[in-house]
Each structure stands twice: as C-alpha cells, then as structure tokens.
C-alpha cells in the first residue's frame, strides 16, 4: 500500500454564475491522500459545455 497518493474524482454539482445563472457542471477534485485518508484538496476545476477548463473560483456553489 502506498503511503501518499494523489487521486482525481469528478462529480456533478449545481453552480451559480452571474452571467449564466444556475448550471449543473462536472467538477473535478484533485486530492492528496495519506494512508487512504484525504488530507488536502490540491486543485478543483470545472469543464464548460464547450470543453474549456476553468477554475471554480469564478462561480459560487448553489445550494
């Protein structure tokens, strides 16, 4: 078993953008694991409908 791992996981989330309003998009989280337990989120990004990759800081989480 590895001590330190880096895993990528994609989920669907509802986000809110000022320009587009509410949208459902795929958000990918890259996390660092230590002995199988998540330690830190290294990066999270989303893919637009046109295939562009954007950071999730430009849109808010919609609950």
Secondary structure, 3 states (H helix, E strand, C coil): CCCEEEEEEEEEEEEEECCCEEEEEEEEEEEEEECCEEEEEEEEEEECCCCCEEEHHHCEECC
